[in-house]
């Protein structure tokens, strides 16, 4: 296999970790990739997994990308990135997720594509092996590939860290709770995980599956239907009933909600970094913001008491959404994980890059640009010198954690473990500091409301 070398990093893109899930393999667990003795190049990304927003996406997408420092001997720590996108979109191929800067520090970086939307999460009684969690199965297959093959790239299969944001973080939390992935990774970083989200039961998921088949046409051959027809039926279902596809309780791979599983101590007791952004709004969260506010028993006057420094209703709703859906659940999971004796570090990222300070809204996933060090790519501007200093420090925490399970290192502000007094690392435009959670009282009130 021939990879591309750019500067100090070699990359190997579009590596198949499973057979194409097409035809008879559609909606089946991933199967081993066919072996080949022929030399081939790995210069270009494979296709993103099929999704409405990308015309060039494809069902033949179970591929991953490997970045490694050129000329550095192993075994090296391995960082595996699971992308977000609400389980219906996204791809590891985005320029934002280029692993070169992380690899340059002496790591092997792997970024993974997995089945999305109806192809990743459909549950229906007509499907053999009827679990709807094919996307999670793909991620586990990718981890098996890493375990078996990463040594050939200089990586250490005994030192693997998973990290991801949003749906990627949710996936990793499920993998921490699943017996099917035990021993395949040894540390985890959960970024912006909505830890209190309720999982559908198998019955609820199959009901949605029946609605999808009805939208597709009762005589349709599920495994022979044209891919874009599947997307059209799924989009029609989402528009008419607001019901989409995501992980569900299948009784095997996924057996419980994340918060309940962590409370019971069923998760892997591995070192964990967990946190969220100061502003978790984004282009696709407007309806979720309205739903979070509407479902709250808190009246408007109480919201204003919770956030006395915010005057604009839209900003008030966005801050409430951020804390209710992300900040408080991250604190809860950190508390639960630490309570079971596992090393836990929590953060809150409130830094706004110079290019965004005139319009700082929409911060969901903002720390990803700092961790990957991506500049001038879609959705990310060019960094100032100060931005690059913050990015270098944040990236160093992630790198140190991948090496040893402890993010601390020379020339970095010390990051206290989360155990005791809700300690966390706060990253803002005023600096980086570790200490007691300054938002604890407000989150306590949100916690009390969640119990009511």
C-alpha positions as CSV (number, residue, x, y, z in Angstrom):
1,X,0.0,0.0,0.0
2,X,1.3,3.4,-1.0
3,X,0.3,6.5,1.1
4,X,1.0,10.2,0.5
5,X,3.7,12.0,2.4
6,X,3.3,15.7,3.1
7,X,5.9,17.3,5.3
8,X,6.4,15.2,8.3
9,X,3.2,13.1,8.0
10,X,2.2,10.1,5.9
11,X,-1.5,9.6,5.2
12,X,-3.4,6.5,4.0
13,X,-6.9,7.4,2.9
14,X,-9.9,5.3,1.8
15,X,-8.9,2.1,3.5
16,X,-11.7,-0.4,3.6
17,X,-12.3,-1.9,7.0
18,X,-15.4,-3.9,5.9
19,X,-17.0,-5.1,2.7
20,X,-19.3,-2.6,0.9
21,X,-22.7,-2.9,2.6
22,X,-24.6,-3.1,-0.7
23,X,-27.1,-5.4,-2.3
24,X,-27.5,-8.5,-0.1
25,X,-25.3,-6.9,2.6
26,X,-27.5,-3.8,3.0
27,X,-28.9,-3.7,6.5
28,X,-26.7,-6.5,7.7
29,X,-23.8,-6.4,10.2
30,X,-20.5,-5.4,8.5
31,X,-18.6,-8.3,6.8
32,X,-14.8,-8.6,6.4
33,X,-13.3,-6.7,3.6
34,X,-12.1,-8.8,0.7
35,X,-8.4,-9.5,0.8
36,X,-6.1,-8.5,-2.0
37,X,-2.4,-9.1,-2.6
38,X,-2.2,-6.3,-5.2
39,X,-0.3,-3.1,-4.5
40,X,-2.6,-0.1,-4.4
41,X,-2.5,3.6,-3.6
42,X,-4.3,5.2,-0.7
43,X,-4.0,8.8,-1.7
44,X,-7.7,9.8,-1.9
45,X,-10.6,9.7,0.5
46,X,-13.3,7.2,-0.2
47,X,-16.9,8.3,-0.6
48,X,-18.8,9.7,2.4
49,X,-21.6,7.5,3.6
50,X,-24.9,8.0,1.8
51,X,-26.8,11.2,3.0
52,X,-29.1,13.8,1.5
53,X,-26.8,16.7,1.7
54,X,-23.9,15.2,-0.3
55,X,-24.6,14.2,-3.9
56,X,-21.3,12.3,-4.1
57,X,-22.0,10.1,-1.1
58,X,-22.4,6.4,-1.5
59,X,-23.4,3.2,0.2
60,X,-19.9,1.8,-0.5
61,X,-18.4,3.9,2.3
62,X,-17.1,1.6,5.1
63,X,-13.6,3.2,5.0
64,X,-11.2,4.9,7.3
65,X,-8.1,7.1,7.0
66,X,-4.8,6.8,8.8
67,X,-2.3,9.6,9.6
68,X,1.1,8.8,11.0
69,X,4.3,10.8,11.6
70,X,6.8,10.0,8.9
71,X,10.0,8.4,10.0
72,X,9.0,7.9,13.7
73,X,9.4,4.5,15.3
74,X,6.5,2.9,17.2
75,X,4.6,1.7,18.9
76,X,2.7,5.0,19.1
77,X,-0.5,5.9,20.8
78,X,-3.6,5.7,18.6
79,X,-6.4,8.4,18.4
80,X,-9.6,7.2,16.7
81,X,-12.1,9.9,15.7
82,X,-15.8,9.3,15.3
83,X,-17.5,12.2,13.5
84,X,-20.8,13.8,14.4
85,X,-23.7,14.9,12.3
86,X,-26.8,13.8,14.2
87,X,-26.5,10.2,12.9
88,X,-27.8,11.3,9.5
89,X,-24.9,13.3,8.1
90,X,-21.2,14.1,8.3
91,X,-18.1,12.4,7.2
92,X,-14.6,11.7,8.4
93,X,-13.3,13.1,5.1
94,X,-14.0,16.7,5.9
95,X,-10.9,19.0,5.7
96,X,-11.7,20.0,9.3
97,X,-10.8,16.5,10.5
98,X,-7.4,16.3,8.8
99,X,-5.3,14.3,11.3
100,X,-1.9,15.7,10.3
101,X,-1.2,18.1,13.1
102,X,-2.2,15.6,15.7
103,X,0.0,12.9,14.0
104,X,2.9,15.3,13.9
105,X,3.1,15.2,17.7
106,X,3.8,11.4,17.6
107,X,0.4,9.8,17.3
108,X,-1.4,7.6,14.9
109,X,-4.7,9.2,14.0
110,X,-7.6,7.2,12.5
111,X,-10.8,8.8,11.2
112,X,-13.8,6.6,10.5
113,X,-16.9,6.7,8.3
114,X,-20.0,4.6,9.3
115,X,-23.5,4.1,7.9
116,X,-25.9,7.0,8.5
117,X,-29.6,7.8,8.5
118,X,-32.0,5.0,7.4
119,X,-29.1,2.9,6.1
120,X,-27.4,3.0,9.5
121,X,-30.3,2.8,11.9
122,X,-33.4,1.2,10.3
123,X,-35.1,-1.4,12.5
124,X,-37.9,-3.5,10.9
125,X,-39.2,-7.0,11.5
126,X,-38.6,-8.0,7.9
127,X,-34.8,-7.6,8.3
128,X,-32.9,-10.7,9.4
129,X,-30.6,-9.8,12.4
130,X,-33.1,-7.0,12.9
131,X,-31.1,-4.7,15.1
132,X,-31.2,-1.1,13.8
133,X,-27.8,-0.2,15.1
134,X,-25.7,-0.9,12.0
135,X,-23.8,2.3,12.4
136,X,-22.5,1.2,15.8
137,X,-21.7,-2.2,14.4
138,X,-19.6,-0.4,11.7
139,X,-17.7,1.5,14.4
140,X,-16.9,-1.7,16.3
141,X,-15.8,-3.3,13.0
142,X,-13.5,-0.3,12.5
143,X,-12.1,-0.8,16.0
144,X,-11.4,-4.4,15.2
145,X,-9.5,-3.3,12.1
146,X,-7.5,-0.9,14.2
147,X,-6.7,-3.7,16.7
148,X,-5.5,-6.0,14.0
149,X,-3.8,-3.6,11.6
150,X,-2.6,-0.4,13.3
151,X,0.8,-2.0,14.4
152,X,1.7,-2.1,10.6
153,X,1.5,1.8,10.7
154,X,3.5,2.0,13.9
155,X,0.6,2.2,16.3
156,X,0.1,0.5,19.6
157,X,-3.2,-1.6,19.6
158,X,-2.9,-1.6,23.4
159,X,-3.2,2.2,23.7
160,X,-6.2,3.4,21.7
161,X,-8.2,6.5,22.6
162,X,-11.6,7.2,21.1
163,X,-12.7,10.8,20.7
164,X,-15.7,12.5,19.0
165,X,-18.3,15.2,19.2
166,X,-22.1,15.2,19.2
167,X,-23.3,11.9,17.6
168,X,-19.7,10.8,17.6
169,X,-19.5,11.3,21.4
170,X,-22.9,9.6,21.9
171,X,-21.6,6.6,19.9
172,X,-18.5,6.4,22.1
173,X,-20.6,6.5,25.2
174,X,-22.7,3.6,23.9
175,X,-19.5,1.7,23.1
176,X,-18.2,2.3,26.6
177,X,-21.4,0.6,27.8
178,X,-21.3,-2.3,25.3
179,X,-19.8,-5.7,26.0
180,X,-19.2,-6.0,22.2
181,X,-16.4,-3.4,22.2
182,X,-14.7,-4.2,25.5
183,X,-10.9,-4.2,25.2
184,X,-10.9,-2.4,21.8
185,X,-10.1,1.0,23.3
186,X,-8.6,2.2,26.5
187,X,-9.5,5.9,26.9
188,X,-12.3,8.1,25.7
189,X,-13.0,11.8,25.1
190,X,-16.7,12.8,24.9
191,X,-17.2,16.2,23.4
192,X,-20.7,17.7,23.5
193,X,-22.5,14.5,24.4
194,X,-26.3,15.0,25.1
195,X,-26.0,12.5,28.0
196,X,-29.7,12.6,29.1
197,X,-31.1,11.9,25.7
198,X,-33.7,9.1,25.7
199,X,-33.2,6.1,23.6
200,X,-36.0,4.6,21.6
201,X,-37.1,1.1,22.5
202,X,-37.0,-1.6,19.9
203,X,-40.8,-1.4,19.6
204,X,-40.6,2.4,18.9
205,X,-37.8,2.0,16.4
206,X,-39.6,-0.8,14.5
207,X,-42.8,1.4,14.4
208,X,-40.7,4.1,12.7
209,X,-39.3,1.4,10.4
210,X,-42.8,0.3,9.4
211,X,-43.7,4.0,8.6
212,X,-40.6,4.2,6.4
213,X,-41.5,1.0,4.5
214,X,-45.0,2.4,4.0
215,X,-43.5,5.6,2.6
216,X,-41.2,3.6,0.4
217,X,-44.0,1.4,-0.9
218,X,-45.2,-1.9,0.6
219,X,-44.1,-3.8,-2.5
220,X,-40.6,-2.4,-2.5
221,X,-37.6,-4.8,-2.2
222,X,-35.7,-3.2,0.7
223,X,-32.3,-4.5,-0.4
224,X,-32.8,-3.8,-4.1
225,X,-34.3,-0.3,-3.9
226,X,-32.3,2.5,-5.5
227,X,-30.3,4.4,-2.7
228,X,-31.7,7.8,-3.5
229,X,-35.2,6.4,-3.3
230,X,-34.4,5.3,0.2
231,X,-33.2,8.8,1.1
232,X,-36.4,10.4,-0.4
233,X,-38.6,8.1,1.6
234,X,-36.7,8.8,4.8
235,X,-36.8,12.6,4.1
236,X,-40.6,12.4,3.5
237,X,-41.0,10.5,6.8
238,X,-39.0,13.2,8.7
239,X,-41.0,16.0,7.1
240,X,-44.4,14.5,7.8
241,X,-43.8,13.0,11.3
242,X,-40.5,14.5,12.5
243,X,-39.3,11.0,13.1
244,X,-35.7,10.1,12.1
245,X,-33.2,7.4,12.5
246,X,-30.7,7.0,15.4
247,X,-29.4,4.4,17.8
248,X,-32.1,2.4,19.7
249,X,-32.2,-0.2,22.4
250,X,-31.8,-3.5,20.7
251,X,-31.3,-5.6,23.8
252,X,-27.8,-6.7,22.7
253,X,-25.5,-4.0,21.5
254,X,-27.4,-1.2,23.3
255,X,-29.4,-2.1,26.4
256,X,-29.9,1.2,28.4
257,X,-29.8,5.0,28.3
258,X,-26.4,6.5,28.7
259,X,-27.1,8.2,32.0
260,X,-28.7,5.1,33.5
261,X,-25.8,2.9,32.4
262,X,-23.2,5.3,33.9
263,X,-25.2,5.5,37.1
264,X,-25.2,1.8,37.4
265,X,-21.5,1.6,36.7
266,X,-21.9,-0.5,33.6
267,X,-19.5,1.5,31.5
268,X,-15.8,0.7,31.0
269,X,-13.9,2.3,33.9
270,X,-11.4,3.9,31.6
271,X,-9.9,7.4,31.8
272,X,-12.3,9.9,30.4
273,X,-12.3,13.5,29.2
274,X,-15.8,15.0,28.9
275,X,-17.1,18.5,28.3
276,X,-19.1,20.9,26.2
277,X,-19.0,24.4,24.6
278,X,-20.2,27.6,26.2
279,X,-22.6,27.9,23.2
280,X,-23.9,24.6,21.7
281,X,-26.2,26.2,19.1
282,X,-25.7,25.6,15.4
283,X,-27.5,25.7,12.1
284,X,-29.6,22.7,12.9
285,X,-30.6,23.4,16.5
286,X,-33.3,26.0,16.3
287,X,-36.2,23.5,16.6
288,X,-34.3,21.7,19.4
289,X,-33.9,25.1,21.3
290,X,-37.6,25.7,21.1
291,X,-38.4,22.2,22.2
292,X,-36.0,22.4,25.2
293,X,-37.6,25.7,26.3
294,X,-41.2,24.4,25.7
295,X,-40.6,21.2,27.6
296,X,-39.2,23.0,30.6
297,X,-41.4,23.6,33.7
298,X,-39.3,26.7,34.2
299,X,-41.3,29.9,33.5
300,X,-39.7,32.9,31.7
301,X,-39.1,34.9,34.9
302,X,-37.3,31.9,36.4
303,X,-35.1,31.7,33.2
304,X,-34.2,35.3,33.7
305,X,-33.2,34.7,37.3
306,X,-31.0,31.8,36.1
307,X,-29.3,34.1,33.5
308,X,-29.5,37.6,34.8
309,X,-26.8,38.9,32.5
310,X,-28.7,38.0,29.3
311,X,-31.4,40.3,27.9
312,X,-32.2,39.0,24.4
313,X,-34.8,36.2,24.4
314,X,-33.1,34.3,21.6
315,X,-29.8,34.3,23.5
316,X,-31.6,33.4,26.7
317,X,-33.2,30.4,24.9
318,X,-29.9,29.4,23.4
319,X,-28.0,29.5,26.7
320,X,-30.8,27.4,28.4
321,X,-30.7,24.9,25.6
322,X,-26.9,24.6,25.9
323,X,-27.0,24.0,29.7
324,X,-30.0,21.7,29.7
325,X,-28.9,19.5,26.8
326,X,-25.1,19.6,27.1
327,X,-23.6,21.3,30.1
328,X,-25.6,19.7,32.9
329,X,-25.5,16.2,31.3
330,X,-21.7,16.4,30.9
331,X,-21.4,17.3,34.5
332,X,-23.7,14.4,35.5
333,X,-21.7,11.8,33.5
334,X,-18.4,13.2,34.9
335,X,-19.8,12.8,38.4
336,X,-21.1,9.3,37.7
337,X,-17.9,8.1,36.1
338,X,-15.7,9.5,38.8
339,X,-17.9,8.1,41.5
340,X,-17.1,4.6,40.2
341,X,-13.4,5.2,40.6
342,X,-12.5,6.1,37.1
343,X,-10.1,9.0,36.2
344,X,-12.3,11.8,34.9
345,X,-11.5,15.3,33.5
346,X,-14.2,17.8,32.6
347,X,-13.9,20.9,30.5
348,X,-16.0,23.8,29.2
349,X,-14.9,25.6,26.1
350,X,-15.9,29.2,25.9
351,X,-13.1,30.6,23.7
352,X,-14.3,32.6,20.6
353,X,-11.6,32.9,17.8
354,X,-10.8,36.4,16.6
355,X,-12.6,35.9,13.3
356,X,-15.9,35.1,15.0
357,X,-15.9,37.7,17.8
358,X,-18.2,40.1,15.9
359,X,-20.7,37.3,15.6
360,X,-19.9,34.7,18.3
361,X,-23.2,32.7,18.1
362,X,-23.3,29.1,16.9
363,X,-20.6,27.4,18.9
364,X,-21.5,23.7,18.6
365,X,-18.3,21.8,17.8
366,X,-16.2,24.9,17.9
367,X,-13.4,23.2,19.8
368,X,-12.8,20.7,17.0
369,X,-11.1,23.3,14.9
370,X,-8.7,24.0,17.8
371,X,-8.0,20.3,18.4
372,X,-7.3,19.4,14.7
373,X,-5.6,22.8,14.1
374,X,-7.6,23.3,10.9
375,X,-7.6,26.7,9.2
376,X,-9.2,28.1,6.1
377,X,-11.5,25.2,5.7
378,X,-15.4,25.4,5.4
379,X,-16.8,26.5,8.7
380,X,-13.5,27.5,10.1
381,X,-11.6,30.8,9.6
382,X,-8.0,31.7,9.8
383,X,-6.5,31.8,13.3
384,X,-4.8,34.8,14.8
385,X,-1.6,34.3,16.8
386,X,-3.6,34.1,20.0
387,X,-6.0,31.6,18.5
388,X,-3.1,29.4,17.6
389,X,-1.7,29.5,21.1
390,X,-5.0,28.4,22.5
391,X,-5.2,25.6,19.9
392,X,-1.7,24.4,20.7
393,X,-2.5,24.1,24.3
394,X,-5.9,22.4,23.8
395,X,-4.3,20.0,21.3
396,X,-1.5,19.3,23.8
397,X,-4.1,18.2,26.4
398,X,-5.7,15.8,24.0
399,X,-2.2,14.4,22.9
400,X,-1.0,13.9,26.5
401,X,-4.3,12.2,27.4
402,X,-3.9,9.8,24.4
403,X,-0.4,9.0,25.6
404,X,-1.0,8.4,29.2
405,X,-4.6,9.0,30.3
406,X,-3.5,12.3,32.0
407,X,-3.9,15.5,29.9
408,X,-1.4,17.4,32.0
409,X,2.1,18.2,30.8
410,X,4.9,20.8,31.0
411,X,4.0,24.4,30.1
412,X,0.3,23.7,30.4
413,X,-2.1,25.1,33.1
414,X,-2.8,22.2,35.4
415,X,-6.1,20.4,34.8
416,X,-7.6,19.0,38.0
417,X,-9.5,15.8,37.9
418,X,-13.3,16.3,38.1
419,X,-13.8,14.3,41.3
420,X,-14.7,16.6,44.2
421,X,-16.4,19.9,44.0
422,X,-17.2,19.5,40.2
423,X,-13.7,20.7,39.1
424,X,-13.2,21.4,35.5
425,X,-10.9,23.2,33.0
426,X,-12.5,26.4,31.7
427,X,-11.2,27.8,28.4
428,X,-12.2,31.3,27.7
429,X,-10.8,34.5,26.0
430,X,-9.6,35.5,29.5
431,X,-7.3,32.4,29.7
432,X,-7.2,28.7,30.6
433,X,-7.7,27.7,34.3
434,X,-8.8,24.7,36.3
435,X,-11.0,25.0,39.4
436,X,-14.4,24.6,40.8
437,X,-17.3,24.9,38.4
438,X,-18.4,28.5,38.4
439,X,-21.8,27.5,36.9
440,X,-22.5,24.8,39.5
441,X,-25.4,26.6,41.2
442,X,-27.2,27.2,37.9
443,X,-26.7,23.6,36.8
444,X,-27.9,22.4,40.2
445,X,-31.2,24.2,39.6
446,X,-31.5,22.6,36.1
447,X,-30.8,19.2,37.7
448,X,-33.6,19.8,40.2
449,X,-35.9,20.8,37.4
450,X,-35.0,17.6,35.5
451,X,-36.2,15.5,38.4
452,X,-39.6,17.2,38.5
